[in-house]
Amino acid sequence: MWSPSSTETFLSCPRKWWLNRQGVVGRAQDESAREQGSAFHAAMAAYWNETTFVNESGLVTKAVERALQQERDALRERGVVGVEVNLKGDDAEAARHSRYPGICDLITDNGGGLTVTDYKTKNKMDAKYADGELRQTQRSWQLKQYAYFVQQKYGRPVTHVRKLLVAFAPALKVWLVSYAVTQQELSGWYSQARTVWEQMDRIEFYDDGRKVWQNAGECERYGWMWRCPYYETCWDGAPMSTL
């Protein structure tokens, strides 16, 4: 199996995924949004685990306070089952985001089964785009993968998947959305996943990137300023230097 992040990269553009797996160095990216998201995840985990987390970002602290004030009871449901759960695999695999099911942010008991919750943060997102991001929850590969492997780990059915969406700017906003999932749906997802993972297993060891197809529609998905870090490698002939 492959992690949700690795699989979603492959599904968006196999060439981008292959270049990353080969250690090809792309254009430097702004990591501030990822760091902000990681801090939010860590602070939420500390709350549920009743531990201390030192956070230097006042905005992250405000976001956690807002999320808990607005959605704490809904998030907890009938009790917390697991927090930041590595579903299977060691920490080294988790660090590489490669061959492991993933780390689930929050697992709760809803009375009829388990609920899997994922936190998503946006450094900047206008509220008008929230509906589309929340609807994506129903189609999320990541949440389907978490749900499937949470069932294996705990021996209990997952009946719902949720997303806690936080936008830090231009105004701090928090949304929570939930979708029901069925055993038939999760079984169908796993059949598709095995097909995708088999392709990834074969392509990983290709010795020539030209054999790996590109999805040109993803190059500027979020605009030119946020184009793929491998754009110059794919289209401008930049050398494929590796780490």
Backbone as a ProteinNet text record, in pm:
[ID]
protein_1_A
[PRIMARY]
MWSPSSTETFLSCPRKWWLNRQGVVGRAQDESAREQGSAFHAAMAAYWNETTFVNESGLVTKAVERALQQERDALRERGVVGVEVNLKGDDAEAARHSRYPGICDLITDNGGGLTVTDYKTKNKMDAKYADGELRQTQRSWQLKQYAYFVQQKYGRPVTHVRKLLVAFAPALKVWLVSYAVTQQELSGWYSQARTVWEQMDRIEFYDDGRKVWQNAGECERYGWMWRCPYYETCWDGAPMSTL
[TERTIARY]
84.6	0	88.6	29.1	96.3	13.7	80	10.9	-88.3	-188	-282.7	-215.6	-119.9	-56.1	21	91.2	167.1	72.1	-35.5	-131.2	-201.1	-239.1	-307.8	-215.8	-86.8	9	16.7	22.5	26.9	-97.3	-213.1	-337.1	-345.8	-286.8	-290.6	-192.9	-72.4	26.8	133.6	131.3	231.4	375.5	399.7	536.7	585.3	499.5	536.6	569.3	487.4	510.7	643.1	669.5	793	915.9	911.4	1024.4	1053.3	948.3	965.5	1026.6	980.4	1032.3	1178.6	1221.4	1360.7	1450.7	1392.8	1470.9	1511.5	1440.7	1472.9	1437.1	1528	1508.8	1428.4	1315.9	1233.5	1255.3	1178.4	1187.8	1147	1215.9	1186	1043	977.3	838.8	827.5	725.3	695.6	635	703.6	659.6	579.1	553.1	487.3	347.2	272.3	137.4	142	236.7	249.9	289.9	380.3	423.9	308.4	227.7	112.2	12.6	-9.3	-99.1	-47.5	82.5	142.3	126.4	144.2	128.4	-15.6	-111.5	-252.3	-280.2	-232.2	-251.6	-192.2	-71	-3.9	-78.4	-129.6	-202.5	-334.5	-403.8	-528.1	-500.9	-394.4	-359	-327.3	-255.4	-222	-348.4	-446.6	-571.9	-639.4	-656.8	-726	-646.2	-513.7	-428.2	-402	-453.5	-435.4	-288	-212.9	-71.6	-45.8	75.6	112	180.2	139.9	205.3	242.5	371	418.7	408.9	326.3	302.8	335.6	424.7	468.1	375.8	284.6	196.4	65.4	43.6	-81.5	-201.7	-184.9	-295.5	-336	-238.3	-270.4	-344	-298.8	-365.2	-510.1	-533.2	-669.7	-753.8	-691.9	-764.9	-806.5	-717.2	-750.1	-861.1	-849.8	-952.9	-1088	-1087.9	-1212.7	-1272.1	-1187.2	-1235.7	-1297.5	-1232.8	-1283.1	-1407.2	-1408.4	-1525.8	-1648.4	-1624.9	-1735.9	-1777.9	-1680.1	-1709.7	-1664.2	-1619.6	-1562.3	-1657	-1780	-1873.3	-1904.9	-1921	-1947.9	-1828.3	-1709.3	-1588.9	-1573.3	-1601.8	-1581.4	-1682.7	-1804.7	-1915.2	-1931.5	-1928.4	-1945.5	-1812.9	-1704.9	-1574.7	-1466.2	-1346.2	-1230.2	-1171	-1150	-1092.2	-942.3	-901.7	-760.4	-728.5	-603.6	-556.1	-422	-411	-287.2	-241	-328.9	-304.6	-232.5	-112.1	-40.4	-108.2	-179.6	-267.3	-192.1	-71.8	10.2	142.3	251.2	380.9	461.4	591.4	678.6	691.2	759.3	771.8	855.3	949.9	1032.8	947.6	854.9	764.9	674.2	630.7	545.7	621.1	748.6	829	848.2	855.1	874.5	742.8	631	498.8	491.7	531.9	538.6	447.7	501.6	423.1	364.2	259.2	185.9	48	-51.1	-187	-206.3	-125.7	-141.6	-159.2	-165.7	-186.6	-318.8	-412	-546.9	-551.7	-604.4	-604.1	-688.5	-810.1	-901.8	-999	-1015.9	-1111.5	-1203.1	-1332.8	-1429.4	-1538.8	-1605.7	-1718.3	-1846.9	-1925	-2049.6	-2173.4	-2153	-2265.8	-2305.1	-2294	-2325.3	-2203.7	-2089.4	-1964	-1860.5	-1762.2	-1655.1	-1665.7	-1616.5	-1606.8	-1460	-1417.7	-1281.6	-1284.6	-1202.3	-1198.2	-1059.7	-1056.8	-931.3	-933.9	-822.6	-811.4	-746.8	-805.6	-747	-736.6	-618.8	-599.6	-562.6	-605.8	-574.7	-512.6	-394.5	-328.6	-413.4	-474.8	-563.2	-670.3	-796.6	-907	-1030.7	-1085.4	-1210.3	-1323.1	-1415.4	-1525.2	-1607.9	-1610.3	-1691.2	-1641.4	-1515.4	-1460.3	-1478	-1532.7	-1543.7	-1635.7	-1747.8	-1843.1	-1779.4	-1699.8	-1634.7	-1536.3	-1460.8	-1364.7	-1436	-1547.9	-1623	-1690.3	-1742.2	-1803.3	-1701.1	-1575.1	-1471.1	-1453.7	-1498.4	-1487.8	-1551.4	-1664.4	-1735.1	-1653.2	-1566.4	-1488.4	-1343.4	-1308.1	-1168.4	-1107.4	-1002.9	-927.7	-867.7	-812.1	-747	-842.3	-962.9	-1056.4	-1107.3	-1123.4	-1161.4	-1051.3	-927	-815.4	-807.8	-822.8	-824.3	-936.3	-1055.9	-1170.9	-1147.5	-1094.1	-1072.3	-975.3	-866.1	-763.4	-793	-874	-921.2	-1006.2	-1090.1	-1171.6	-1083.5	-976.9	-887.3	-817.6	-779.7	-704.9	-791.9	-915.5	-1000.8	-1107.8	-1126.9	-1227	-1368.6	-1390.4	-1523.4	-1552.2	-1678.7	-1710.3	-1696.8	-1644.5	-1645.9	-1773.1	-1852.7	-1980.6	-1983.1	-1886.3	-1883	-1739.5	-1721.6	-1594.9	-1625.1	-1529.7	-1553.3	-1428.5	-1453.5	-1344.3	-1367.5	-1263.9	-1262.5	-1175.1	-1237.3	-1168.8	-1146.4	-1021.6	-984.6	-917.2	-966.9	-902.9	-847.3	-718.1	-654.2	-677.4	-686.9	-702.5	-788.2	-850.1	-840.5	-914.3	-1004.2	-1070	-1068.3	-1043.9	-1038.2	-1176.8	-1187	-1314.5	-1294.2	-1396.8	-1392.8	-1522.5	-1510.6	-1626.9	-1605.9	-1714.9	-1710.5	-1820.9	-1781.8	-1880.3	-1861.5	-1973.3	-1969.6	-2046.4	-1993.3	-2060.7	-2063.1	-2175.7	-2185.4	-2110.2	-2051.3	-1987.1	-2041.7	-2048.1	-2098.4	-1986	-2010.9	-1912	-1893.4	-2000.3	-1990.2	-1901.4	-1916.9	-1836.4	-1688	-1657.6	-1518.2	-1456.3	-1536.5	-1487.4	-1456.2	-1543.3	-1518.8	-1395.6	-1376.5	-1255.6	-1131.3	-1131.4	-1012.1	-979.1	-1080.1	-1056	-986.7	-1033.3	-969	-827.5	-811.5	-680.8	-575.3	-610.4	-512.8	-466.1	-558.3	-520.9	-423.4	-452.3	-365.2	-228.6	-226.4	-99.7	-12.7	-75.7	1.8	73.1	5.5	69.3	185.7	165.4	270	391.6	366.9	477.4	562.9	498.5	572.8	648.7	582.3	638.9	752.1	749.7	851.8	992.8	1012.1	1146.3	1178.4	1096.1	1130.9	1263.4	1345.8	1478	1479	1364.6	1357.7	1223.7	1229.5	1107.2	1018.6	1073.6	991.6	888.7	907.7	810.3	687.8	702.2	595.6	512.3	383	300.2	277.1	252.6	226.7	77.4	34	-99.9	-81.5	-79.8	-51.2	-155.6	-275.1	-379.7	-352.8	-257.2	-225.9	-113.5	-42.8	77.2	48.7	-63.2	-100	-236.5	-263.4	-395.5	-434.6	-339	-367.7	-313.9	-276.4	-223.8	-73.3	-23.2	119.1	210.9	171.5	255.9	272.2	177.9	182.2	193.7	260.4	276.1	357.9	349.8	421.4	570.6	634	777.2	866.6	811	889.5	858.1	789.7	750.3	871.9	977.1	1096.2	1164.1	1156.8	1214.2	1135.5	1003.5	919	913.2	910.4	877.9	990.2	1083.9	1188.8	1326.8	1332.9	1459.7	1558.5	1509.7	1599.7	1654.5	1780.6	1841.2	1773.7	1770.5	1709	1813.7	1852.1	1946.4	1875.7	1945.2	1884.9	1951.5	1881.7	1932.1	2055.3
-118.8	0	124.6	237.1	366.2	461.8	561.4	657.4	740.1	799.2	884.5	1001	1066.9	1182.7	1141.5	1028.1	980.3	938.4	869.4	824	941.7	1041	1155.9	1234.2	1240	1303.4	1224.7	1092.2	1007.1	1027.1	1031.2	1046.5	1182.6	1285.3	1418.1	1427.8	1368.6	1369.3	1264.9	1152	1047.4	1095.9	1188.9	1238.9	1313.2	1396.6	1469.2	1370.7	1267.7	1167	1095.2	1056.7	983.9	1070.8	1196.3	1286.1	1300.1	1312.2	1322.3	1195.4	1078.9	951.9	932.8	991.8	980.9	1081.6	1168.8	1268.1	1386.7	1409.8	1523.6	1652.9	1748.2	1874.3	1969.5	2013.9	2109.3	2250.3	2342.6	2481.3	2491.3	2573.3	2590.5	2638.9	2585.1	2619.9	2693.6	2774.6	2841.5	2739.2	2710.4	2607.6	2664.1	2793.3	2854	2797.4	2772.4	2718.7	2577.8	2496.1	2360.3	2363.7	2453.3	2464.6	2509.2	2600.4	2647.2	2532.5	2454.2	2339.8	2235.7	2210.2	2112.5	2157.6	2287.6	2341.2	2325.6	2348	2331.3	2185.9	2093.2	1951	1913.7	1960.7	1927.2	1984	2105.4	2167.7	2096.7	2055.4	1980.4	1845.3	1778.8	1649.4	1666.7	1774.2	1799.4	1819.7	1887	1907.6	1774.2	1690.1	1562.7	1469.5	1477.2	1391.2	1450.6	1571.2	1641.1	1658.1	1699.7	1728.2	1874	1917.6	2057.1	2069.7	2169.1	2197.5	2344.9	2371.7	2509.1	2559.2	2659.9	2711.2	2860	2897.5	3036.6	3122.5	3060	3134.6	3169.9	3298.3	3340.7	3308.3	3312.2	3282.9	3136.5	3046.2	2904.6	2881.5	2946.5	2933.8	2979.7	3092.6	3141.9	3044	2982.9	2887.7	2764.8	2714.5	2598.9	2635.5	2751.1	2795.3	2809.7	2865.9	2881.2	2745.1	2654.3	2521.5	2448	2456.1	2385.6	2453.5	2583.4	2656.1	2626.5	2618.2	2601.7	2456	2363.2	2225.4	2117.5	2154	2054.6	1937.7	1966	1858.3	1771.4	1834.6	1757.7	1669.6	1722.8	1645.6	1525.9	1545.3	1438.3	1326.7	1358.6	1261.8	1189.7	1054.3	980.3	942.1	988.6	961.2	947.5	990.5	982	841.4	780.6	647.2	654.3	748.2	760.2	898.7	942.3	1073.3	1055.5	1111.7	1100.5	954.8	869.1	725	682.1	626.8	564.7	430.5	419.3	305.6	174.7	185.2	66.2	110.9	59.3	97.7	174.9	181.7	246	395.6	464.5	609.1	651	566.1	598.8	605	511.9	513.3	636.3	670.4	788	913.8	923.2	1040.4	1052.4	938.5	939.8	954.6	946.4	952.6	851.9	729.3	632.5	513	400.4	277.4	249.9	322.6	296.9	362.8	318.7	370.1	515.8	569.5	709.2	728.4	854	889.6	964.4	907.6	962.5	1065	1183.2	1291	1259.7	1210.6	1189.1	1076.5	984.4	874.1	879.3	880.9	892.2	787.2	763.8	670.2	750	712.4	785.5	710.5	599.3	522.6	406.5	425.9	318.7	266.9	320.8	283.7	391.7	399.9	497.2	608.4	724.3	838.3	875.1	896.8	938.5	1086.1	1166.3	1310	1351.8	1434.4	1488.4	1639.9	1698.1	1843.6	1895	1998.2	2064.1	2213.5	2268	2410.8	2480.6	2602.4	2686.6	2816.5	2846.7	2969.9	3091.3	3084.5	3191.2	3130.9	3154	3103.2	3187.1	3246.1	3319.6	3222.8	3267.5	3182.2	3126.5	3196.1	3150.1	3018.4	2982.7	2857.4	2741.2	2768.7	2665.4	2551.3	2583.3	2478.6	2371.8	2413.8	2317.8	2230.1	2290.7	2214.9	2117.1	2157.4	2069.5	1955.8	1984.6	1877.5	1772	1813.7	1719.4	1609.4	1635	1536.2	1404	1410	1289.1	1207	1273.1	1206	1181	1216.4	1215.2	1075.1	1056.5	931	910.2	1016.3	1008.3	956.1	1010.1	967.4	825.9	787.3	648.8	553.8	590.9	505.3	497.8	611.3	609.2	520.2	537.4	460.5	310.7	271.6	128.8	69.1	138.1	82	104.8	204.7	218.7	98	53.2	-66.1	-187.3	-201.5	-315.2	-306.6	-186.1	-169.3	-192.5	-141.5	-147	-255.4	-317.9	-423.1	-373.9	-246.6	-186.7	-111.7	-104.6	-37.1	114.1	174.2	320.2	356.5	442.1	478	621.2	702.7	842.7	891.7	981.1	1053.1	1201.9	1276.6	1419.6	1500.3	1626.5	1721.5	1843.6	1879.8	2006.8	2099.8	2199.1	2291.3	2424.8	2470.1	2596.2	2686.5	2806.9	2908.7	3016.2	3041.4	3139.3	3283.6	3303.9	3439.3	3429.5	3539.4	3676.3	3695.2	3603.4	3605.6	3462.5	3447.2	3315.2	3250.9	3135	3065	2915.8	2851.7	2708.5	2644.7	2530.9	2455.4	2307.6	2236.9	2092.7	2029.2	1927.3	1858.6	1708.4	1633.3	1488.6	1419.5	1304.1	1221.6	1076.6	1009.3	867.2	785.2	673.7	579.4	440.1	357.3	220.9	121.2	-1.5	-106.6	-134.9	-126.4	-146.7	-39.8	82.3	192.3	172.6	131.9	112.2	-8	-111.6	-228	-190.7	-109.1	-63.3	24.6	109	193.3	106.1	1.8	-81.6	-153.8	-196.7	-260.8	-164.1	-39.3	61.6	91.1	99.8	133.5	30.4	-95.6	-199.1	-184.5	-146.9	-125.7	-9.5	100.6	217.8	185.2	119.6	88.5	-5	-96.5	-185.6	-105.5	-5.3	82.4	158.6	210.6	285.1	196.5	71.8	-21.4	-41	-51.3	-73.1	52.8	166.1	289	342.8	314	368.3	338.6	223.9	181.6	201	278.2	314.6	390.2	363.7	427.6	552.7	588.4	704.5	774.1	900.8	973.8	993.6	982.8	1001	890.5	779.9	671	700.6	798.7	829.2	945.4	925.2	1025.8	1146.7	1259.4	1385.7	1418.2	1490	1548.1	1698.9	1750.1	1892.3	1983.6	1930.7	2010.7	2046.7	1978	2005	2105.5	2140.4	2224.2	2358.9	2419.5	2550.2	2544.3	2437.2	2416.7	2532	2584.6	2692.6	2827	2834.5	2958.6	2951.6	3041.8	3040.5	3057.3	3140.4	3163.5	3038.2	2945.5	2821.6	2699.2	2718	2607.7	2494.3	2379	2260.2	2290.8	2243.7	2270.9	2207.9	2114.4	2050.1	2106.9	2219.3	2277.3	2297.9	2356.9	2386.2	2257.9	2153	2024.6	1962.7	1968.4	1904.6	1982.4	2116.9	2196.1	2286.5	2322	2416.4	2353.5	2221.4	2153	2166.4	2205.3	2216.7	2078.7	2069.1	1938.2	1872.8	1739.7	1665.3	1636.5	1738.7	1719	1653	1564.7	1488.2	1523.3	1487	1512.6	1428.8
0	0	0	-36.6	-31.8	53.2	109.9	195.9	114.5	181	108	36	100.3	35.8	-88	-79.3	-194	-306.4	-271.8	-372.4	-439.1	-361.1	-419	-512.2	-479.6	-571	-700.5	-691	-809.9	-895.7	-831.9	-906.7	-975	-913.6	-974.8	-1090.8	-1075.2	-1183.4	-1155.4	-1227.6	-1205.9	-1223	-1317	-1335.9	-1210.8	-1154.7	-1032.6	-921.9	-905.7	-802.4	-826.3	-950.1	-981.6	-956.2	-996.5	-973.5	-824.5	-745.9	-602	-544.5	-590.6	-540.3	-578.4	-689.1	-731.1	-659	-579.3	-507.6	-591.9	-702.9	-788.4	-715.5	-720.5	-650.8	-738.4	-689.5	-762.1	-710.1	-761.4	-717.1	-570.7	-493.6	-351.4	-332	-231	-201.9	-68.9	-56.7	69.4	165.1	273.6	367.3	484	484.4	600.2	624.5	516.9	533.2	592.6	546.2	600.2	747.2	782.2	921.2	1010.4	959	1033.7	1055.4	951.4	962.3	1060.1	1056.3	1148.6	1292.9	1316.3	1451.4	1499.8	1410.8	1448.2	1485	1402.6	1430.8	1567.5	1592.8	1718.1	1838	1825	1935.1	1962.1	1856.5	1874.4	1939.8	1898	1957.8	2106.1	2140.1	2279.9	2363.5	2306.2	2379.4	2410.3	2308.4	2329	2420.4	2412.6	2495.5	2633.7	2655.9	2783.3	2817.1	2717.2	2734	2698.6	2719	2692.5	2558	2481.9	2354.5	2353.2	2334.7	2330.3	2187.1	2166.5	2032.2	2029	1940.7	1933.2	1846.8	1774.5	1685.4	1755.3	1773.4	1833.4	1747.1	1615.4	1525.3	1534.6	1545.5	1560.9	1692.2	1797.7	1927.5	1917.6	1851.7	1833.8	1752.2	1649.7	1565	1644.7	1728.7	1811.8	1909.8	1972.6	2066.2	1996.3	1876.1	1801.1	1765.1	1717.7	1678.7	1796.5	1911.9	2028.8	2086.4	2086.1	2134.2	2048.1	1917.6	1823.5	1806.1	1806.2	1765.4	1863.5	1983	2074.8	2103.2	2140.1	2175	2054.6	1938.5	1817	1781.2	1796.3	1764.9	1858.4	1985.4	2084.3	2067.4	2025.1	2016.2	2150.1	2149	2275.2	2339.9	2282.2	2343	2239.3	2277.3	2188.8	2196.8	2080.7	2071.5	2043.1	1958.4	1923.9	1870.3	1892.2	1847.7	1777	1657.5	1578.5	1573.2	1526.8	1527.7	1400.8	1416.8	1305.5	1279.2	1167.9	1146.1	1122.8	1068.5	1050.3	990	1040.2	986.5	1089.2	1066.5	1163.9	1135.9	1227	1215.9	1095.5	1055.3	938.4	812.6	798.7	683.7	689.9	809.8	824.9	782.5	820.2	785	634.8	566	420.1	344.8	414.7	350.4	235.5	264.5	155	178	221.2	223.3	362.1	393.1	516.8	503.1	580.9	559.7	594.8	685.8	722	871.5	911.6	1051.9	1061.6	1136	1147.3	1261	1232.1	1330.6	1453.4	1431.3	1543.3	1509.8	1604.3	1591	1712.3	1688.5	1798.2	1786.3	1898.2	1906.3	1887.6	1784.4	1759.6	1808.1	1878	1929.6	1841	1709.3	1615.4	1543.3	1574.8	1509.6	1536.8	1449.5	1466.5	1363	1401.4	1311.1	1295.1	1172.6	1141	1102.7	1169.2	1143.3	1097.6	993.6	942	953.9	998.8	1005.8	877.7	819.9	703.4	732.1	710.2	733.4	603.4	592.6	477.9	529.3	479.6	519.8	483.3	363.9	319	228.8	262.8	182.1	208	104.1	118	152	232.6	278.4	162.8	50.4	-62.7	-120.5	-90.3	-141.4	-43.1	73.1	176.2	134.4	69.8	33.1	-54.5	-153.2	-241.2	-166.1	-76	4.7	97.2	152.8	242.8	166.8	47.8	-32.8	-72.7	-90.3	-128.4	-24.4	97.8	205.8	166	98.6	57.2	-41.6	-118.1	-222.7	-181.2	-60.1	-17.4	-15	-95.1	-93.2	44.9	101.1	230.7	337.7	344.1	446.4	423.1	297.6	269.7	317.6	292.1	334	486.3	551.9	697.8	748.9	694.6	741.8	726.5	610.5	584.2	686.1	711.8	799.8	947.7	980.9	1119	1155.8	1064.2	1088.9	1117.1	1039.8	1061	1196.6	1235.6	1360	1483	1480.5	1598.6	1594.1	1477.8	1467.2	1484.6	1450.1	1460.4	1330.9	1288.5	1162.4	1173.5	1069	1056.2	979.9	1038.5	975.9	923.3	967.8	923.8	907.9	810.5	794.6	802.6	859	878.6	843.9	816.7	795.5	884	959.5	1031.4	948.9	888.6	798.6	869.6	866.9	931.2	829.2	814.8	730.9	823.7	814.4	902.3	856.6	727.1	672.1	545.1	501.6	555.2	687.5	721.9	852.3	905.6	1034.9	1095.8	1093.3	1025.8	1011.8	1037.7	1092.8	1121.8	1073.5	1004.3	958.8	991.4	1018.6	1040	956.2	875.8	792.8	806.9	800.5	818.8	706.5	663.8	564	611.2	585.8	617.6	513.4	557	465	494.2	390.6	404.4	383	426.4	405.7	256.5	180.3	35.5	-27	18	-33.8	-2.6	119.6	158.8	87.7	66	-7.7	-152.1	-213.7	-349.7	-357.4	-256.8	-254.4	-251	-168.8	-154.4	-285	-358.7	-488.2	-584	-586.5	-670.1	-621.9	-490	-433	-471.6	-469	-503.8	-648.1	-736.9	-876.8	-890.1	-820.1	-825.6	-765.2	-651	-583.9	-666.6	-738.9	-826.3	-934.6	-990.8	-1088.9	-1026.7	-907.4	-839.3	-811.9	-773.7	-747.9	-872.1	-988	-1113	-1154.6	-1147.9	-1201.8	-1115.7	-986.5	-896.4	-946.6	-1006.6	-1043.6	-1191.7	-1261.5	-1399.6	-1399.6	-1499.2	-1504.3	-1592.4	-1646.7	-1735.4	-1714.1	-1671	-1642.7	-1762.5	-1883.3	-2003.2	-2018.4	-1947.8	-1952	-1864.4	-1777.9	-1681.8	-1734.5	-1748.2	-1813	-1722.5	-1790.5	-1722.7	-1727.2	-1627.4	-1630.9	-1639.4	-1760.9	-1781.5	-1718.4	-1694.1	-1633.6	-1488.1	-1425.4	-1285.5	-1267.1	-1374.6	-1361	-1296.4	-1333.1	-1277.9	-1211.7	-1145.5	-1085.5	-993.5	-919.3	-824.8	-872.6	-1000.8	-1056.6	-1075.7	-1158.7	-1195.4	-1074.5	-981.9	-864.2	-779.3	-791.3	-712.2	-803.7	-915.5	-1010.5	-948.6	-1013.6	-967.7	-951.1	-845	-825.2	-931.7	-1009.5	-1115.3	-1254	-1257.9	-1387	-1476.8	-1423.6	-1504.1	-1551.7	-1471.1	-1511.3	-1625.7	-1615.8	-1716.6	-1847.5	-1840.3	-1957.7	-2008.2	-1922.1	-1962.5	-1976.4	-1958.5	-1977	-1863	-1744.9	-1629.1	-1593.6	-1552.9	-1521.9	-1402.8	-1403.2	-1293.4	-1185.5	-1111.3	-1002.7	-886	-816.3	-706.5	-574.9	-469.9	-333.7	-305.7
[MASK]
+++++++++++++++++++++++++++++++++++++++++++++++++++++++++++++++++++++++++++++++++++++++++++++++++++++++++++++++++++++++++++++++++++++++++++++++++++++++++++++++++++++++++++++++++++++++++++++++++++++++++++++++++++++++++++++++++++++++++++++++++++

